[in-house]
Amino acid sequence: MISASCPTSISWKRRAAFQACRWWAAATPPRTATSTRCATIRGLDSRYNLVTVDGVPIASSDQTYRGARLEMLPAGLVSQIQAIKTVTAEYDPHALGGQVNLVSRSAFARDQDRFFVANAFAGCNSSAGKFLSDKKNSGRADATGAAIFGDRRQFGIVVSAELQRLPSSAFSELPGDTTGAGWTYYTASGQQAPVRNQDYAFDNLRERASLNTKLEYRFGERSYLSAFAGHYADKDTETRYETLTSPGSAMVPTASGGRFALGDVQQGFTYQPVKRRTRLLTLDSLFEAGANADVGVTASSSRATYREYRQMIKYDTNPRAGTTTAQYLPGLAYSTTLELRFRAARNGVKRVVLESGDLRFTTTDDIVTVSLPPVASDAVTAGEFATHIVEPGMVLRFEHADIARRAGAYAHGAFPVRQRRAADNLQFAQREVIRRTGLCDYVAQEKLGAIQAMGFDTNFPHGHADAPPHMHMHLRWPLNAGTQIGHYYIDEAGLLTHNVVGVKSMDCQGRTYQRGELFTTMDVRGRAIYQHRITQEGWLELGRAGAARCLIKPAQAGKGFDTGASVACPTQRPVTISVTDDLDAGIMRVATGQVAETFRYDTETGKLLSDVAPPAPSESIYVPLEQKPRFIYSLSPLAIWPNTSSRRTQA
């Protein structure tokens, strides 16, 4: 037998008996999600081992494991852990592999009459709450107290309690063929490919509570009576979402992929809390029968219950009654068209807009009926009032600061007119640097995603508090997760103060870059792409990583970026940029040196109305080019046709 006394060191406080197993030869606690409940002795499965409390077996709520769970008793209550690594006549014969005995603390084990110990741990599990909730806080607390009383110090009492809460999350993806047998492939010659995909998202919450009381009576040097009572409650709640997509017909291979005429989509939800309750009552006694003889009598009673409630919901594409096989439908999606009705003043609704497009509606008296088509997801950008200017490798989102739509953090107080103008000029100044350095071409050719230049919203779209005033420029990764988003804050003078960087959908702590600190944007392969640095004056340096950076400073000395922006790149002539936005007319004008651009947009949605590409040339003069110039400012003739059929004018 191996015996280990429990000091009150940090390692013992954390997991009590579970940690102690690491010190035993041939005894190992398994590393699983429920690894704190049992131990492996001499390499045998934990099902062949027995865990007892004060030598008494306890009823088990597990289906495959008998004995107490190592996590049941608080660390402060355990005074000794005994490991018996073989079968002997002295111990319970059910322990074929070995036995772990947890010895509870005695009030008479210490010299003083009073004893108290408490442990508390708290944390935030960054992997929890990712799918179904946002409950990340975890914690554990336990306390144990003991006292000796009586005129001859013959009575003792020990009381111990514990509470624990541990949340976690997990994600699993299972690709395979139509039978789910594993990875397979399709090539251009028609060989198989992974066509069946099943995704799982789990949220788990483990909660545990226990209360233990021990009464003792000493009436001799070795004689005693004791009564031990314990109540242990454990709840393990698993919430799971799953999605299954699989084909319903043979694949039609193409040169680079393939397609299916039929397919199936299944979505499932499972909620299954598991409750375990264990009660223990032990009466133990030892009587002196002589100088070298003792008589011990022990009686115990325990009861364990296991309650598992499982709610499973499955959505399928047109299942057939009486069978478990789905009737496959064309396509892999479902659609729902809704008619929504709202009460409004007569003739009070002019347009109904979803995202940047109009929906049909009818008005009857004071009721407006809107026909809502199927949407793939929530229209989270429906409240935006912005114009998107798209170029290869780059997207510029220009937010229109309409004071009539002010909301959120900008609903009251002074409207940030100067900061908004500064952000407008900085956005197009960054666009000029991106063009001059060839960043957009590089990002597009390497398929790294898209560089996004943005300002800040003042109308609180989709609940996004875009405050205090700032502007952005970040490389949006292909799958979004991992994107490093910089927030370049603008003060009341129209100058930059600092940069706060966050990482999208990753458990990474953000960082603040003060003036003078260099921030490097990385791509999905870990390569440095471009760098920002706010100067001590509140100006901005921007350029490709490893190359000399361009300097963006206010157009007027001693002023802010609301006066315009001057862009100076090495070996290139400086240029001044100025942006104006006419909200009433829906016209945005951008002056870049001698070049004046005009963008027209919808005054209610911000949708770009200007042409973004020239018409295709006629076939008779079209000559394919392997590489075409991206931007050409041309003064070539423009044909203008009047309304008469007999005249034609050229300019």
N, C-alpha and C positions, 0 to 999 in steps of 0.2 A: 504494500500500500504506500502511496505517495501522499503526503499531507502538506498543504501550503497554507500558512496563516496569512490573513489579509491585512496588510498595513493600509493606512489612509493616504497612499500616494495617488498621484493623478491617474496613473494607468489603471489602478484598481477601481477608482471612482467611475471610470467611463463605462466599462462593460462588465464589471464584477467578474463572475465566474468565467465568462467567455474569454477575457483577456488572460486569466490565470492558466487556461489550457495551453497557452503558448509556452509555458515554462516546463510542461511535463514532457518527459521522453515518451514517445509512442502515442501521445495524445495530441490531437490537432482539431481546432475548430474549423469547420468548412467555410469557404468563402462563397456564400450565396446570398440571395435577398433576405432569407430568414436564417442566416448563419449563426445568430446569437441564441438559437434555441437548443442546440445539441452539440455533441462532440464526437469525434471519431477516435476510437482507442484501438491500438495495434493494427490499424489499417482496415478494421472491420466497419461495415456500414453502421450508422448510428441506430438503425432499427434493432441491432443486437445488443445495444448498451442500455443501461438503466440509470436514470437520474433520480436521486432520493433527497428528501429534506429531513435532516436529523435521523437518517437511517430508515425512514418510512416511505414506501412507494406512494405515488400520487396518481389519481385517475387522470388519464390523458384525453384531451379533446382531439388529438390527431388520429388519422385513420391508419397510419403506417408506423407511428412512433409512440412508444409507451414511456411513461416517466415524465418528470417535471421538465419544463423548459428552463434552460440556464438563465434566461432573461427575466424569469418570474420574480425573483427576490431582489430587492434593492441592494446596492453595493454595501451600504452602511449596515445592513442586517446580517451579512455573511461574515462570520469570524474565521471560518476555516473551510477549505475545499479539499476533499479526500478523493483520490483516484485509485480504484482497485482494478488492476489490469489482468486479473485472472479469476476463474471461478473457484470459490472456496466454500466449505460447509458453513462458515460463519455468516455469509451474506446471501442475499436473495438469489435463488437458482435461475431466475429468469434472465439474469445479466450474463448472457453467453459471451459477449465480447468484453465486458468490463462494467464497472459501476462508478458513477460520480456522485459523491455524497456532499451536499451543502449543509454545513453545520451553522445553525443560527446563533446569533450573539446571545450571551447570557449576561444578566444584570450583575452577576457576581464575578465576572471575569476581570473586572478592573478594581483598583484599590479605592477609588473615590465612589461616593454614594450617588453621584449624578454624572450622566454622560449624554452628550448630544452632538450629532454631526449632521450637516446638511450639504447637499451638492446641487448645483444648478448649472445648466448649460443651455445656451441659446444660439441660434444660427439662422442663416437664410440659405436655403437650398436653391441655387441658381438654376438647377435642372427641373424644378417643380413648377407646376402651373403653366406650362408652355402650351398646352392643348385645350384644356377644359376650364381651368380656373386660374386665379392668380394668388393662390394661397401658398406662399413660399416659406413662411416662418416655421422653424422647427425648434423644439426645446425639450428638455428633460429636467425634472427636479425630484429629489428624494430627500427624506429626512428621517433620522433614527434617533430615538431618545430612550434612555434607561435610567431607572431609579431604584434604590434600595431603601426599604422602610421597615418599621417595626421596632419594638423596644430592644430586641436582640439582633436587629438587622437580618431577620430571617425571611423577609418577603422581598421579592424583586419583580419588576415589571419592565418590559421592553415593548415599545410601540414604533412601528415603521410604516411609512407611506411613500408612494411614488406615482408620478404622472409623466407621460411621455407622448410626444406628437412628432411624427416624422413623415413629411410629404416627399414625393418623388414623381418623376415622369420618365417615360420611355417612348421610343419610336422604333418601329420595325417595318422593314420593306421586304417582301417576299416575291421576287420575280420568278417566272418559270414558264413552262409550256402549258398547253391546254389542260393537262392533268395535274399541274402543280408539282411536277417531279423534280424541278430544278432548272438551272440555266441551260438554255439551248439557243441556237443561233440560226439566222437565215442569211444566206449570202446571195450574190447575184445569180448563182446557179440554182437557187431554190432550196437550199438547206435551211433547217429550222432556225428560228430566232426566239428570244424571250417575248412572248405575246400575252402572257397572263401575269397580271401584277396585283398584289394584295398589300395594302398599307394598313398598319395598326398604329394607333396613338393611345397611350395609356397615361392615366393619372392615378397614382396610388397614395393612400393616406393610412398610416399605421398609428393607432392610438392605443395606449396601454395605461392601466391604473391598478394599483394594488394597495391593500391595507393588511398589516400583520400585527398581532398582539400576542405577547407571551407572558404568562404569570408563573412565578416560581416560588417554591417554599423549601427552605433548607432547615432540616431538623437534626442534622448530624454532620460529622466530618465528611462523610461520603453519601449520606442519605438525602434525597430530595424528591419533590413532586413538582411537576410542571404541566401546564396546559398551553398549547399553541393553537391559534386560530388564524387562518389566512383566507382572504378573498382576492381573486385575481380576475381582472376583466381585460379582454383584448378584442380590438375591432380593426379589421383590415378591409378597407373599402377600395375596390378597383372600379374605375370608370373607363370604358374602352370604346373608341370609335374605330371602325374599319371600313375600307372601301376595296371592292374587288372589281376589276375589269378583265373581261376575257372574251375571246372571239367566239362566234357561233357558226362559222362556216370556214371552208378551206381558204388558205391565204392565196392571194393573187400576187406573186412576186414581181417586182420591177427591178430596174438596173441598180437602184440604190436603196430599195426598201420593199414595201408591199402594202396591201390593204385587205380589208375584209368586207364582205357584203352585209354581214350581220354581226352583232356584238351584244354583250350583256354587261350591265352595270348593277352592282349590288352595294348598298350602303347599310351598315349595321351599327347598332348601339347596344352596349351591355353595361348594366349597373349591377354589381354584385358585392354587397357588404357581407363579411364573414365575422360573426360574433362568437367568441369563446369565453366561457365562464368556468372557473374552477374554485371549489371551496375545499378547505382542509381543516380538520380538527384532530389534534393529536394530544393524548394523555400519556405522559412518560413518568416513570418512577424508578427509584433505585433504593434498596434497603440493605443495610449492613447485616449480614448473616453470620459474621464472625470476623476474626482478624484478617483472614485471607479469603473470605467468601462474601459475595454480594448477590442479591437477587433483584433482577430487573423485570419490570412489567411495562409493556407498551401497548397501547390501543389507539387505533386511528380510524378515521372515516373521511373519505373524500368523494367528491362528485364533480364531474366535468360535463359540460354541455357544448354542443357545436351547432350553431345556427347559420345556415347559408341561404340567403335570398338572392335569386338571380332573375333579373328582368332583361330580356333579350328582344330587341326589335330589329327587324330586317326589312329593308325596302329593296324591291327588285323590279326589273323592267318586265311587266306583264307576266307574273307567274301563273301557272295553270293549277287550278284547284285539284287537290288530291294527289299531286305529284311534288317531288322536290326538284324537278328540273324546270328551269325558266324557259318560257317561250321567247326566243330571241327576237329582238326588234331591230329594224334598220337604224344604224347609228348607235352611239354610246352615251346619249344624254336624254334628259327628260325636259319637258317644257310645260309651263303653266301661264296662261293669259288671264289677267285679273282686270276687273272693272272697279276702279276706286271712285268713291263719291265724296265730295266735300261741299260744305255749305259756304257760300260766298255771296257778296253783294251782287245785285243784278249788273251785268256787264262789267264786273270788277276784275275779271280774268282775261288777259289778252293772249298770253302764251303759257303753255306747259312744257317745260324743258327737262329732259333727262340727260345728264351729262351735258353734251354740247348739241344735242339734237332735239327737235320738237316732237311732241306727242299729240295725237289727235284727241280732241275733247268736245263735249257737247254741253250746252247750258240750258237748263229748264228751270225757269223761275230763279230761285236762289241756290240750286243744286248744280254743281259742276261734276260731270262724269268723265273720268280719264281712263282710257284703255291702256293698261300697262303690259307691254310684251314680256316674254320670258327674258330674264337676265341671268347671266352666269354667276354673279356675285353682287354684293351690296354696291350701290352706286355711290361710293364714298367721296368721289370728286364732284358730285352734282352741285355743290355749293361754291365751287371755284369760279372766280371771274378772272381768267387768265388767258393769254394768247401763247400758243406753242409754235415756235419757229424751229423746224427740224432741218438739220443738215447731216450729211454722212458722218457718223461718229459723234454727233452732238445734238442736244436738245436744249433750247433756251425757253424757259417758262417765264413770261413777262406778266406779273400780277398787276392788275389795274386797281389802284387805291381809290375806290369810290366811297366817299364819305357818307353817302346815303345808305350804304350797306355795312357800315362799320358795326362790328360785333366782337364778342369775346373780350380779349384784353384791350382792344381798341374801341370798345363801345362808349367809353366816357373819357373825359379829359381832353387835353390837347391832341389833335390829330398829328401823326408823325409825317408831316409833309416833307420836311427837309431830309429825313432819313429815307423816305420813299424815293425821292429824286436821286439821292446818292446811290441807292441800290440799283435804280434804273441805269444810271451811267456806268456803275461798276459791272453790271451784267454784260453790257455790250463791250466794255473795255476788256473783260476776260475773253469774250468771243473773239476779239481782234487778236489777242495774244495766242489763243488756240489756233486760229488760222495761220498766223505768221510763223509759228513754231512747228506747224504740221501735226499737231497733236491729234486733231480729228481724223486725219487720214490714217495715222498710225493705229489709232484705236479701232477704226473700221476695218482696216486690213487684217489686224491681228484678232479680230472678233472678241475684243475685250469687254464689250458692253457699249455704253454710251456715256459721254461726258454731259452732265446736266448742270446748267447755270440757272439759278433761281434767286428770287428776292424773298419777300415775306408777304403773307396774306393778312389783310386787315378785316376780312369779313368772316373769320372763324369757320372755314369750310370743314366739314366732317369732324368737328370738335377738336381740330388741331390748333393748339395755342401757339401761334407763330410769333412769339414775343420773348424779349424785347426786339426792336427792329434789327434785322441782320440780312445777309445775303449768303448764298451757297455757291459752291462749285465742287462737284464730286464725280467720281467715276462709278457709275451704276454697274455693278457686276451682272453677268448674264442671269443668274438666279437670285439677284438682289441681296441675299444673305452674304455678309462679309463686306458690304459697301461701307467705306469710311466717309461719313458725312460731316463736312466741316460747316460750322456756323460762325460767320465773320460778323461780329456785332458792330453796329454803327451808333456813335454817340450823337448828342444833340447838335454838335458842330459839323456833322456830316463826315467824320473821320472814323477809321477802324480802331477798335480797342483791343480785342482779343479774339481767339478762335477756339471754340469748343467742339471737339471731334467725338462723335459716337459711331459705333459699329453696328450695322443693321443686322438684327436677328441673331446676334452672337452674344454669348455671355462674357463680354469683354468690358472692362471698366473704361469709361471715356476719359479723355485727357483735355486739359485746357492749355493752349499755347498763348503765352503772353507776347507782347511786342518784342521783336528780335529773335524769337524762337522759330525754327524751321520745321514745317510739317510736310512730310512726304506721303503722297498717295501711292498705294501699292495695287498691283493687279491681282487677278485670281491665282497667278503662278508665283506670286511673291516677289515680283520685280518692281523696282521703283519706276514710276511713270512720270510724275511731275511734282513740283514743290511750290508751296506757298510760304511767304514770310511777311508778317506785318512789321513795318519799320517803326522806329521810335517816333516818327512824326505822325503815324497813323496811316501811312500809305501802304501799298501792296506790291510785293515782288512775286512774280509768277513765271515759271519756265519749266522746260523738260528737265528731268533728273540728270545730273551730270553735265549740264550745259549752263552757260551764262543766262541769268534770268532777266526778264523784261521788268521795267518799273512802271507802275501805274500810280500817278499822283494827281491831285486836283488840278483842274484846268487853270484856276486862278491862285496865285501865290497867297498864302496865309488864309485860304478859304477851305471849305470842305468839298466833298465829291458832288454835292448838289449843284455846284457851278459847272460840272462837266468833268471829264477825265482825260488826262494826257498819257498816251502809251508810248514808251521809248524802249525799243529792243535793240540789242547790239547789232551793228552793221546795217541798220535800217532807219529810215527817216522817221522821226517822231510824228505822231498824229493825235489830233484832239477829237474827242467823241462827246457828243451832246445828244440827249434824248428828250423828246417832248411827247406828251400823251394827251390827246383831246378826247375826253370821255364822251362828250355830247355827240361829236361827229364820228367817233369810232376810228380815229386815225392816229397812228403812232409814227413819228418821224425820227429817224436816226441819222445824224450827220457824222460821218467818219472822214475827217479831213474835207476834201472837195466832193466826196460822194455822199449824196442824200438818198436814203432809202425811205420808202413810204409803205407802211403796213396798215391795211384796213381790216377791221374786225367787227364782229357782231356786238353792238353796244349792250346787249343783255346777257350774252353767254361768254363773250371774249373769243369765240371761234374765229380763226383766221379766215378772211374772205379773199385776200389777195392771192393771185396765182403763185404757186410755189415751183412750177416747172414750165418751160416753154412747150408749145404744141410740138408734136412729133413732125419732123420734116417729111416731105413727100418721098415716095419710093424712088423717083427718078433722079433725085439729087443726093439721096442718103448714102453716105460712105461710112461703113463701120470703122470705128477707131478702137484700138485696144485700150487706150488710156485717153480719156477726155479731160480737159481742164474743168475744174469745179466751178470757178467763178469768173465770168467774163463781163466786163462793163463795155458794151459795144455801142457805137454810134452809126451802125449800118442802117440802110433805108428801111423804113417801116411803111407797109402798104396800108392806106386808109381808104375804105370803100364808102362813098356817099350813098344816100338812099335812092339816087337815080341810077338807071341802068345804062345811061349813055356816057357817063363821065367817070373818070378814075383819077385820083390825085395821089401823087407820091411825095412823101416828106422824108 
